[in-house]
Amino acid sequence: MTTLFLIRHGENDYLKHHKMPGRLPGIHLNERGREQAAILAVTLREVRFKAIYSSPLERAVETAQPLAVELGLEAISAPGLADTDVGHWVGRSWISLQKTKAWQAIQEHPSRFRFPGGESFLDAQNRTVEALESIGREHPGQEPVAIFCHADPIKLAVAHYLGLPLDHFQRLKVHTGSATILSIHSQSASLLAFNLIPPFTFPK
């Protein structure tokens, strides 16, 4: 059994201004995002994490860093945890995209959608789950593992492990700076908590 804390990165100006960040490099946490990262570090420092993993994108790395410093651990970069590759849509406004037929397809039938010049949600789900399974094999004991990544990978992973149809994964909402906890067994999985907003406590 492996307990995975799936933590969404903190706020950044791309999200604040409703732009698609995708895998664009150079997107850093804003002031609110840095505050969220600090609060996460304080909230989670009592958890005995075996390891910390992060998407290679800056906004995830910067969210992981305060906790890594607090616990004296290195945040291990895992490319499979990167955000969805939105291809030619990177940097575009959600407001303008919401007027297109493609946006409607994303909301109603995401399993059939591929971002122009990017990946499909099915590709992103398979990639994310493969990364989590690999991390689980590295840490088969009961010690928890912290994983800093992005909204879509977290929602896609939860949908996979709960058996939720891919076309329904958009019904899940994951806020910046939140934690979702999954317990993964060899033949099953349990959702222990979803979209927890710090500060929160754990039973002793």
Number of C-alpha atoms within 10 A of each C-alpha: 18 23 24 26 23 28 28 27 31 30 23 19 16 18 15 9 11 14 18 17 22 22 18 15 11 10 17 20 23 16 13 15 21 21 16 22 28 19 19 24 22 14 17 21 16 12 13 12 19 13 19 22 25 30 23 22 25 18 26 29 22 21 29 30 20 19 24 21 13 14 18 9 15 15 22 17 18 18 15 20 26 24 23 23 22 22 16 12 18 16 16 16 16 15 11 11 15 13 10 10 9 17 16 13 15 18 16 14 16 20 19 13 17 19 17 13 11 16 15 19 25 16 14 21 23 17 20 25 20 15 16 22 15 12 18 21 12 11 18 15 12 14 15 23 22 25 30 34 29 27 20 22 24 29 22 25 24 24 20 18 16 13 10 13 11 18 17 16 22 16 10 15 13 20 16 21 27 23 27 21 22 22 19 20 13 11 6 10 18 14 15 12 12 19 19 15 17 17 13 11 9 8 3 3
